[in-house]
Amino acid sequence: MTIHLYKTAWGLVGPGQRYPNLLEFVDSAREENYVGVEFPVFYLEAEPGGPERAALRLEERFAQHGLEFIALIATRTDQWGDYDAHLDSFRSQCEVAARLGAAKAAVHAGADSFGLDRGQAFLEACSAMANDAGITPCFETHRARILYNPFTCATLLERMPALQLTSDLSHWLLVVDRIPHDIMELFDLASSRSGHLHARIGHEKSPQVTEPSDPAWAGHVELYRRWWQISVDASSARGETLSISPEFGPPPYMHAEPFTGQPSADIVAANNWMRSQLEAWFTEDKQQ
């Protein structure tokens, strides 16, 4: 296989959701033949019995099912621009991720207000902590974070040759507010430096289309397929297998009906469709 697929817990775990807890979510990933799972480290705080008991049980369940774990580390602070608080938040979550056996982390870390030099220092500090814990950090191209736009990201990629990304270019398409024909090389560069993908189709006005199988979005689907092919090829050239999480999410990413707040589509169906497309495009047995 040229890719490994991971199931995201986003919008699926918790009271009133499809899976009441992470253990049942992990069981479902095994039944659906995913390589592993991805969920935010802070989800453990809401687990029955508390985070310590949840971590122990998850360790056992990963081993039982032979599943890999990609930790989503999302730093949280009282003041968004508080550098030290972001760093402390990363440190504590990285420790939990290591305990759970994560070999890779998708990282939402730092703030868009840090600027280039402080942003670089922050990414270097987080990278050192993750590497010491045996985790490969892949920093996401996420709004409100250090790498929220292609221009800042390109500069930091040049400054930091070892920097790897979690590519979610739906955020950038929204930030630049256009199909980026004039700066396609920046999107291509980020794609080539990505160690992990969040596979979601966004457009110029939203980070998520309502229904990716709708023919109205076929042009956007092909655009993302182009970027993801670059990521697959670059990972293969490095001797790596690219990890991908189909990642359509709940409202407010998913459009909701007025007054009722009901989602206008089903994220499970959207992610299943995205998975089938990824397998058709990038799995060796489907390409033959």
Beta strands, then each sheet from edge to edge (+ up, - down):
strand 1: 3-8
strand 2: 36-40
strand 3: 68-74
strand 4: 104-108
strand 5: 136-140
strand 6: 165-167
strand 7: 194-199
strand 8: 242-246
sheet 1: 1+ 2+ 3+ 4+ 5+ 6+ 7+ 8+ 1+
end
